[in-house]
């Protein structure tokens, strides 16, 4: 409607929109991906469906004024197991180095360092962190040490392989799980914690006595960290599993599972067809077997991307428009069902009860 030519999206955001059936949002001329690693399967699907439209990948940390590398994605480019981040943009240099700051051969993994006009001067009031992340470059000036493990392909394009530390990207946000762990273990009831990403959400594993319910934990973390750093799922353990040499045994950590988490409100079964519809949609999207009338979507592990999917399914089920904001304003099954009832009252036949309608 607004004749938008190009859109830049985080890949996980785009995947959420596509899952919600919003394919028409792909712009007329081109799509730019960035903010996190682009799954190669998603990239191939986009290229195949794009026709003559441009699909490009874009890379760059905040410390280098964002953009430092880009490439147009085509079938010929997407021949490997990962989506390449591209080659250096003008006024930028990219260096793949080993631990001794020596260039590594083509095809060999190394850490990516960025030089050029966009490199920042450092972190405000953090000389220690500035000294760690910004180093003197061989060509003069400063290089930023990204912490990203990459390798250069024979065609010159650079592939992202992972992180050299514990930093993760969740829905486009750069997160240090250790920061969340420090906050959680600052709670008097929590003696140990581990935070890991899982399917575009954070899962916190907690050890302690009398650990509060999910709502209280979310409020505790939310008072100390940004909203995007609040874990979506909290799992209590008797102990953190360790390997024989004392390191975290990730394979032994349980998955989020399908059971309803420990919430402040007791389970109340849906009372009307509308509440049953909403509870069923939430259960499917969140992977939870049982959703109650008073359960909060976000306390169950929901986030903005999943909210888009929920609203899309509600629209299809009710054959009515519903804004995504409605789920944020009315995050329980009961409250949202009441909001829908009020919204549709004007179009329901006179004398009919809303909940008699079948969707």
SVG drawing of the C-alpha trace seen along z (x, -y; Angstrom):
<svg xmlns="http://www.w3.org/2000/svg" viewBox="-33 -7 84 45">
<polyline fill="none" stroke="black" stroke-width="0.4" points="0.0,0.0 2.9,-2.3 5.1,-1.2 7.9,0.0 10.8,1.1 13.2,2.7 12.8,4.2 15.5,5.3 14.5,7.9 16.1,10.2 15.8,13.7 13.9,15.0 11.4,12.1 11.0,13.0 10.5,16.7 7.8,15.7 6.0,13.6 6.1,16.4 4.9,18.9 2.0,16.6 1.0,16.6 2.1,13.1 4.0,13.8 2.5,10.7 4.9,8.5 7.8,9.4 8.6,6.1 8.6,5.4 12.3,5.0 14.4,6.5 14.8,8.1 17.8,7.6 18.6,10.0 20.8,9.2 21.0,9.0 21.7,12.7 22.8,15.8 20.5,16.6 19.6,20.3 20.7,21.5 17.4,23.4 15.5,20.1 17.9,18.3 17.4,20.9 13.6,20.8 13.6,17.0 15.9,17.0 13.7,19.6 10.6,17.6 12.1,14.1 12.1,14.2 13.8,11.0 13.8,9.5 17.0,9.0 17.7,11.1 20.9,10.0 22.7,10.9 24.1,8.1 26.6,8.3 28.0,5.9 28.3,5.4 27.3,2.2 31.0,1.5 31.7,1.1 28.8,-1.2 26.8,1.8 27.4,2.6 30.8,4.1 29.9,7.0 27.2,7.9 26.4,10.2 23.5,10.8 22.2,14.3 21.7,16.6 21.6,20.3 25.3,20.2 26.2,18.5 24.2,20.9 26.1,24.0 27.5,24.7 26.1,25.6 25.9,22.0 24.8,18.6 27.8,16.4 27.9,13.0 29.7,11.6 32.7,9.5 33.9,6.2 31.9,3.1 33.8,-0.1 36.1,-1.7 36.1,1.5 38.7,4.4 37.9,7.9 40.7,10.1 40.4,13.8 43.1,14.4 44.3,17.1 45.0,16.6 48.3,15.0 46.7,12.5 48.1,14.2 46.0,14.5 44.7,18.1 44.5,19.8 41.3,20.0 38.9,22.5 40.5,22.5 38.4,21.1 39.6,18.1 38.3,15.0 36.9,12.1 38.6,8.7 37.2,5.5 39.1,2.4 38.2,-0.7 36.3,-4.0 33.4,-2.6 35.3,-1.1 34.3,-2.8 36.7,-4.5 35.7,-2.1 33.2,-1.6 32.2,-4.6 33.7,-4.5 35.0,-0.9 38.7,-1.1 39.2,2.6 36.6,3.8 37.9,1.4 41.4,2.7 40.1,6.3 38.0,5.8 39.8,3.0 43.3,3.8 46.0,2.1 45.7,3.2 48.6,4.3 47.6,1.7 47.3,-1.1 44.3,-2.3 42.1,-0.1 40.6,3.3 37.5,4.6 37.7,8.1 34.2,9.5 34.4,12.8 32.8,14.4 34.4,17.5 34.4,17.5 36.3,18.8 37.0,17.4 35.7,19.4 37.7,19.8 35.4,17.3 36.3,14.7 33.0,14.7 33.1,15.1 31.0,17.7 29.9,17.3 30.5,20.5 29.6,19.5 30.9,17.7 34.2,18.0 32.5,17.2 29.1,17.7 27.4,14.8 24.2,15.7 21.7,14.0 18.0,14.4 15.5,12.7 18.2,10.3 19.3,9.3 22.9,9.8 22.9,11.4 25.5,12.5 23.9,15.4 26.3,14.8 24.6,11.4 21.3,13.2 22.9,15.9 24.4,13.2 21.0,11.7 19.3,15.0 21.9,16.2 21.5,12.9 18.1,14.1 18.3,15.5 16.3,18.6 18.6,19.5 22.0,21.1 22.9,22.0 21.7,21.2 22.4,21.8 20.8,19.9 20.8,21.2 19.0,20.3 16.4,22.6 14.3,21.9 14.5,18.1 13.9,18.0 15.9,18.2 15.6,21.2 16.8,20.8 17.8,23.8 17.6,23.1 18.8,24.9 17.6,23.7 15.1,24.0 11.6,22.4 12.2,20.9 9.4,18.4 6.8,19.0 7.3,17.9 5.6,14.5 7.8,13.6 10.9,14.7 10.1,12.7 9.4,9.6 12.7,10.1 14.7,10.3 12.7,7.6 13.5,5.1 17.2,5.6 17.6,6.4 15.9,5.4 12.7,7.3 14.5,9.3 16.8,10.8 14.0,12.3 14.0,16.1 10.9,17.4 11.1,20.7 12.3,21.5 13.1,25.2 14.0,26.3 16.7,28.9 18.2,30.7 21.7,29.9 23.4,28.6 24.6,31.6 28.4,31.7 30.7,33.7 33.5,35.8 35.9,32.8 33.5,30.5 32.1,28.6 28.4,28.1 26.8,31.2 24.4,29.6 23.2,32.9 21.9,33.8 19.8,30.7 16.1,31.4 14.2,29.6 11.4,27.2 8.9,30.0 5.1,29.8 3.9,29.5 2.3,26.3 4.9,24.3 4.4,23.4 2.4,20.2 0.9,18.0 -2.7,18.8 -4.0,22.3 -5.2,24.0 -8.8,23.2 -10.1,25.0 -11.6,23.0 -15.3,22.3 -16.6,21.2 -15.9,22.2 -13.9,19.0 -11.7,19.8 -11.2,23.3 -10.2,22.0 -7.6,19.6 -6.3,22.2 -5.8,24.6 -4.0,22.1 -1.7,21.1 -1.0,24.8 0.0,25.5 2.2,22.5 3.9,22.8 4.1,26.6 2.2,26.9 -0.4,29.6 -2.7,27.6 -3.4,23.9 -5.8,22.3 -8.1,19.4 -5.9,17.2 -2.6,18.2 -0.4,15.4 0.9,16.0 4.3,14.5 4.7,16.3 4.1,19.5 7.1,18.7 5.6,16.6 7.3,13.7 6.6,11.2 7.3,13.6 5.0,16.3 2.4,13.6 2.3,12.9 1.5,16.6 -1.1,16.7 -2.9,13.6 -2.8,15.0 -4.4,18.2 -7.1,16.4 -7.9,14.3 -8.3,17.4 -10.4,19.1 -12.7,16.2 -12.7,14.7 -12.1,11.3 -9.3,8.8 -7.3,8.8 -4.3,6.6 -1.1,8.1 -1.3,5.4 -4.4,7.0 -2.5,10.0 0.0,7.7 -2.9,5.7 -4.9,8.8 -2.3,11.6 -4.6,14.2 -7.0,16.5 -10.0,15.1 -9.1,11.5 -8.5,11.9 -11.7,13.9 -13.6,11.1 -11.9,8.5 -12.8,10.5 -16.4,10.8 -16.6,7.0 -15.0,6.4 -17.5,8.7 -20.6,7.7 -21.5,5.2 -21.4,7.8 -23.2,10.6 -26.9,11.1 -29.3,9.4 -30.3,11.8 -27.5,14.3 -24.9,15.2 -21.3,14.8 -20.2,18.2 -22.8,20.0 -20.9,19.3 -18.6,22.1 -15.2,21.2"/>
</svg>
